[in-house]
Amino acid sequence: MKITKYGHCCFVAEPKEGVFIMTDPGAPDYSGLKNYPENISAILITHEHADHLHIESLQEILKNNPNAIVITNSAVGKLLDEASIKYIKVEEGENYELMGVQISGFGNRHAEIYDEFGQVQNTGFMIDKLCYPGDSFNFPDKEVDILALPVAGPWMKIRDAIDYAKKIKPRIVFPVHDAMLKDFATFLYTIPAYFLKSDDIVFKKLEIGKEEIL
């Protein structure tokens, strides 16, 4: 599968030739989007936090990609209704076929930060055999080949991320939810890489803006 990562949790997957699926175009400081890609088939939005959903950016993406569909959950859907943006609802246990690509929803809640702070509906998505959980460590009821693994944030520990990947047992992992890792903190990437290697799981940090085959 071809993957182009733009930043944080925004990446474009090409699970099938000519089918381009974008995830979580959050605020520009997070998403890394400076120019809006074209030929996007669908945009998946896991939840409403600003590092995953930025209405103005989404509107610009849709201007460039008028045939793209937005796929998300009910909570995000309410915000999109206010902005008059059409969407298709896919939540936990629901499926949608997009040009021969299976998109499935799993999980329903954002991982806990502290008590109810930041608690919103969070839907993880499977794109064929690529798993992207959003801000959670919820488990899909499907075989996973590629895992987009959150590695930093106020709702998680790196130990949780490593254990999650070990239980899912993908062939390969690439890090997401990492916009807060500045140059002095990038040593953190070496930790999951080291501990996943013993389970024969490849950890690959993607070069921003470069299409890579996983």
C-alpha positions in Angstrom: 0.0 0.0 0.0 1.2 3.5 -0.8 1.2 6.0 2.0 2.1 9.8 2.0 2.2 11.3 5.4 1.7 15.1 5.7 1.9 15.5 9.5 0.6 14.4 12.8 -2.4 12.2 11.9 -2.9 13.5 8.3 -1.8 11.0 5.7 -3.1 9.8 2.3 -3.3 6.0 1.7 -3.6 4.5 -1.7 -4.9 1.0 -0.9 -5.9 0.4 -4.6 -4.6 2.1 -7.7 -6.4 5.4 -8.2 -8.1 5.4 -4.8 -6.7 8.0 -2.4 -8.0 8.2 1.2 -7.0 11.1 3.4 -7.2 11.0 7.2 -7.8 13.7 9.8 -6.9 17.0 8.1 -6.5 19.0 11.4 -5.4 22.6 11.9 -2.4 23.4 9.6 0.1 23.5 12.4 -0.7 19.8 13.0 -1.6 18.5 9.6 1.4 19.8 7.7 -0.9 20.7 4.8 0.4 23.7 2.9 -0.9 22.8 -0.5 -4.0 20.8 -0.8 -3.6 17.5 -2.7 -5.9 16.6 -5.6 -7.5 13.4 -6.7 -8.6 12.6 -3.1 -11.4 10.0 -3.1 -12.4 10.1 0.5 -11.5 11.9 3.8 -11.8 10.0 7.1 -12.3 12.0 10.3 -12.0 10.1 13.5 -13.1 12.9 15.9 -13.6 16.6 16.5 -10.5 17.8 18.2 -8.7 20.5 16.4 -5.6 18.5 15.6 -7.8 16.1 13.6 -10.6 18.3 12.3 -10.2 21.8 10.9 -13.3 23.0 9.0 -11.6 25.6 6.9 -8.9 23.1 5.8 -11.5 20.5 5.0 -13.5 23.0 2.9 -10.3 23.9 0.9 -9.6 20.2 0.3 -13.1 19.7 -0.9 -12.8 22.7 -3.3 -9.8 20.9 -4.8 -11.5 17.6 -4.7 -15.3 18.2 -5.4 -16.0 14.4 -5.9 -14.4 13.4 -2.6 -16.6 12.0 0.1 -16.3 12.7 3.8 -16.6 9.7 6.1 -17.0 10.2 9.9 -19.2 9.6 13.0 -22.3 11.3 14.4 -20.5 13.8 16.7 -18.3 15.2 13.9 -21.3 15.0 11.6 -23.1 17.6 13.7 -20.2 20.1 13.2 -20.2 19.3 9.5 -24.0 19.9 9.3 -23.4 23.4 10.7 -20.8 24.0 8.0 -23.1 22.5 5.3 -20.5 19.8 4.5 -22.0 16.5 3.3 -20.7 13.3 4.8 -21.4 9.5 5.1 -21.7 8.1 8.7 -19.5 5.1 9.4 -19.2 4.2 13.1 -18.3 1.1 15.2 -19.3 -2.1 13.5 -20.3 -0.3 10.2 -18.8 -0.7 6.8 -18.6 1.2 3.6 -17.2 0.1 0.3 -15.4 2.7 -1.7 -14.4 1.7 -5.3 -13.5 -1.8 -4.1 -11.8 -0.7 -0.9 -13.5 -1.7 2.4 -13.7 1.0 5.1 -14.8 -0.2 8.5 -15.4 1.7 11.8 -14.3 0.5 15.2 -14.3 1.9 18.7 -16.5 4.7 20.0 -14.6 6.8 22.6 -11.5 8.9 22.8 -8.9 7.6 25.2 -9.1 9.2 28.6 -7.0 12.3 29.2 -8.3 13.1 32.7 -11.9 12.4 33.9 -14.2 13.7 31.2 -11.8 16.3 29.8 -11.6 15.9 26.1 -13.9 12.9 26.0 -15.6 12.8 22.6 -16.7 10.2 20.2 -13.7 8.7 18.4 -14.1 6.2 15.5 -11.1 4.3 14.4 -11.0 3.1 10.8 -9.8 0.1 8.9 -8.8 0.8 5.3 -8.7 -2.7 3.9 -5.9 -4.0 6.2 -4.6 -0.7 7.3 -5.6 0.2 10.9 -5.9 3.8 12.1 -7.4 4.1 15.6 -7.5 7.8 15.9 -7.0 8.9 19.5 -7.5 5.5 21.1 -6.1 2.0 21.5 -9.4 0.3 20.5 -9.1 -3.0 18.7 -10.5 -3.7 15.3 -12.1 -7.0 14.7 -10.1 -7.6 11.6 -6.6 -8.7 10.5 -4.2 -5.8 10.4 -1.2 -5.6 8.0 -0.3 -2.0 8.5 -0.8 0.0 11.7 -0.8 3.8 12.0 0.4 3.9 15.6 -0.1 7.0 17.9 3.2 7.6 19.7 2.8 10.8 21.7 0.0 12.8 23.4 -1.6 13.7 26.7 -3.8 10.6 26.6 -1.2 7.9 26.3 2.1 6.4 27.4 4.6 4.9 24.9 4.2 1.6 26.8 0.6 1.5 25.9 1.4 2.1 22.2 3.9 -0.7 22.2 1.6 -3.1 23.9 -1.2 -2.2 21.5 1.0 -2.9 18.5 2.2 -6.2 20.0 -1.4 -7.4 20.5 -2.5 -6.4 17.0 0.6 -7.9 15.4 0.8 -6.0 12.2 3.6 -6.6 9.7 4.6 -2.9 9.8 3.9 0.2 11.9 4.3 3.8 11.1 4.0 6.6 13.8 1.2 9.2 13.9 0.0 11.7 16.5 3.5 13.0 16.7 3.4 16.7 15.8 4.5 17.6 19.3 7.8 15.7 19.0 10.4 18.3 18.2 14.0 17.7 17.1 15.2 17.2 20.7 12.5 14.6 21.4 12.7 12.4 18.3 14.7 9.7 20.3 11.2 8.6 21.3 10.8 6.9 17.9 13.6 4.5 18.8 11.7 3.1 21.7 8.8 1.3 19.9 11.2 0.4 17.1 13.4 -1.4 19.6 10.7 -3.3 21.4 8.6 -4.2 18.4 11.6 -5.7 16.6 11.5 -8.7 18.9 8.0 -9.5 17.7 9.1 -9.2 14.0 7.1 -6.0 13.6 8.8 -3.3 11.5 8.6 0.2 12.8 9.1 2.8 10.0 9.1 6.6 10.4 7.8 8.1 7.2 9.4 11.1 5.6 6.9 13.9 5.4 5.5 14.5 2.0 7.1 11.5 0.4 5.1 8.7 -1.0 6.3 5.4 0.4 5.3 1.8 -0.2 4.6 -0.2 2.9 
